[in-house]
């Protein structure tokens, strides 16, 4: 199966290989896998909390050349994007850019899924951090939503 020059370039010279500290509240981590060929992709984004811009991205992929190339390209595309712009990246764009053969399209799906998972992870961390900043942990939030109705319920029953 012949590979495009872009696939070969990203495979032979992958960009942004590595990891960030996953406990950093400004880092989102997506870990996804494809049972079709055993590929596993970890993609991380580092977001500027003031601007919401993805400042950096890293990946570690265990898999075929197309999976590595898809990861590498995705990290390049993510830098400088807002979270909304990043969520708009589609596997079909990766397929087109790399000229992935049909049998390797699942590698681009993996990259799209990893992007979305990293963004979801980042957003969840921000939600928890906001709750913690308000003096609540995530378990308090559920209790707080019930608290206002409790006195009213007691008053209506008396």
N, C-alpha and C positions, 0 to 999 in steps of 0.2 A: 504494500500500500504506500504510494508516494505521499510524502508530507510536503506542505508548502514551506517556502523559505521562512515565513513568519513563525510557523510552529517550530521549525528547527532552531531559529534564532532564540526564541523564548525558552526552548528546552536546553540548548547548549549554553545559554547565557541568561539564566533566570534572574529576573529583577525582584528585589525586595524579599529575599528569602530570610526567614528568621522569625522571632517571636517578640512580643511585648510582654510585660508583666500583666497577666490576666486579672490580677486583683486591682489594678489601676482603675479608678472609676471612670476615666476618660477613654478606656479601651473596651471595645466590643469584640467578642470572640465567637466565630461560627465554626462548628465542627460538623462536617457532613461526610457521608460515604455513599458509594455506589456499588451495590452487590454484583452488578453485571461484570465488573472486572477487578473488584477489590480495591478501587481507589478510595483513599481517605484524604480529605482536604481540611486543613485548619487555616482560616483566613481571619486576620485581625485588623481592626481599624483603630486609629487614634484620632479622637475628635477634640477640636478646640471648643471648650465649653462656652466661651463667650460668643463665638461666631457660628457654631454648629457646622463648621467646615471640617472635613476629613483632612487632617494634616499629613498623615502617614498611613501606610498599610503594609502588612507583612503576611507571608504565608509559609506553610510547610505542607507539602503534599507527598503522600506515599502513593505512587501510581505511575501510569504510563506517561509517555511524552506529551500526549494531548492534554492530559489532566494538569501536568506541570505548566505547560504553555498557557492553558486557560487561566490558571491561578496567577501566573506572572502578569499576564495582560490585565486581568481584573484589578490587581493591586496598582498598576500604572493608571488605569482609568479612574480609580477611586480618589486618588490624591487631588485635593482642591475642589472636590464636589461637596454639595450640601447632602444631608442624609436623604432628602427627597430626591435629589438628582441621582444619588447612588441606588436608591430603591427602583429607579426607572431603568437601570441596566438590565437588559434581557439576554438570555442565552443565545438568541438568534443573532444579536449583534456580535457576540464573541465568535460564533460559527462563521459569520461572514468575514470578520476581520482576519481570522486565522485560516480561513478556507479549510475548516475541519471536514474530514470525510464523514459521510452519513453514519458509519459504524462508530464514530467517536463523538457524536452529538451529545451523548450523555455526560461527557466531560464538561461541556459548556453549561449544562443544567446544574451540575455539581457546583460550578463557580457561581452561578446566579443564586443557588440555594445558600451557599456559604456567605455571600454578601448579605442576603436578607437575614440570615441567622446572626451574623455579627452586629447588624444594625438593631435587631430585636434585643440582643444581649446588652448592647450599650444603652438602649432606651429603658430597659428594665433596671439597670444599675442606676440610671438617672432618677427613675421613679422612686427607687428605694432610698437613694441619697436625699431626695427632696423630703420624703417622709421622715427620714432620720433627722434632717435639719430642722424639722418642725417639732422635734421632740417625740416623734412616734417611730416605732418600728413597723414593719409591714403587717404584723399581727394586730397592732393597735388600730390600724386603718379600718379593718372590718368591724371592730368593736365600736369605733367612733361613729360609724354610719348607723349603728343601731341606737346609740345613746340618746339622741334627741327624741326618739319615739317612746322611750321607756317612761319618762314622767307623764307624758300625755296619756299613755295607755293606762297608767296607774290612776290618773285623775278621772278618766272616763269610766273606770270600773267602780269608783267609790260613790 
